[in-house]
Amino acid sequence: MWYHFEEGSSFSQGALKLSARVLNGIAIRDQIYGELKQEIAALGAAGIRPGLAAVLVGENPASQIYVRSKIAACEQLGLGSWLHTPSAAVTTEEMLSLVAELNARDDVDGILVQLPLPPQVDTKAVLEAVDPAKDVDGFHPVNLGRLVSGRAGLVACTPAGCMEILRRSGIAVEGANAAVVGRSDIVGKPMALLLVHANATVTICHSKTRDLAGVVRQADIVVAAIGRAAMIEPEWVRPGATVIDVGTTRVTDAAQVERIFANYPARLAQFREKGFTLVGDVHPDVAEVAGAITPVPGGVGPLTIAMLMSNTVKAARLRRTPKASTNTPPNTTSNTASMKTPGAAAAKS
């Protein structure tokens, strides 16, 4: 972590004292893991060990890192895990056959197909072939449809993690104005739906939004998920707003890094040592304006993996326990009643 935590709600990067409270994703992840371990133990007492099967095609270095971290999380929590590694030359038919095999296995509760897939593979066909009850990524149209209609299902991990950050940090969502910058099926759209279910008033922003900065500036909560390094500038953010930075871009251009981190000598020093740095969608100077902000790294990223684990445990409970509830609100992103998102009870009003 590049952030030095001090007493109170402020933090510093290098020599510059900032005003925003850091929403520490690592600490929140650890809270969730503690709760999951209790449910995993209860399932184990009933002879059930939740299991996740990951499919990693080819040798994409970034994908390898992501999948290794997910398998490591399974091992940490005591979940079963299996890694399937088809070659980069795999066909759509071969991928569909593998998914069908995993669908048929009762010991596999969750199926994770790591993206991107090679260009010759029909990605949509593969993702839609996953049994919705095992779709722990929350990408299947059935689960997205359930989210839209307010029915129980498996929710996309990154948006679910963002909601956990807000809830566990005591950020008021009900009645807040929220701007979601980005409209992807994986983050932007489900994020907006979860906020709506939590009774926020939501604006979805994108590249065609008129006066994008002005729209974002009206928000009490800003979720940046557009995939452009440091795009959200300080003047875009309302003083005191909560900012959730979903983006992570690996930047190697020295001039760009020096522009972004001009006020952060510690980050510049680390860049010069490593030759790269990770940058979110939010400019670091936003921390001088915001009331609360997630860091990059150490903010949303750990929650994405935590919610993948949560979805795997939830899938095992729903699939393999006879009395599992099917009435859980879609924005109850984890597995215990204590982890409901604010506004769930009034989500249909």
ABEGO torsion letter per residue (X at the ends): XABBBBBEABBBBEABBBABBBBBAAAAAAAAAAAAAAAAAAAAAAGBBBBBBBBBBEABAAAAAAAAAAAAAAAAAGBBBBBBBBBAABBAAAAAAAAAAAAABAABABBBBBOBBBAABBAAAAAAABBAAABAAGABAAAAAAAAAGBBBBBBAAAAAAAAAAAAAGBBABGBBBBBBEABAAAAAAAAAAAAAAGBBBBBBBAABBGAAAAAAABABBBBBAGBBGABBAAABBBGBBBBBABBBBBABAAAAAAAAAABAAAAAAAAAAGBBBBBABBAAAAAABABBBBOBGBAAAAAAAAAAAAAAAAAAAAABAABBAABBAABABABAAABBBGAAAAAX
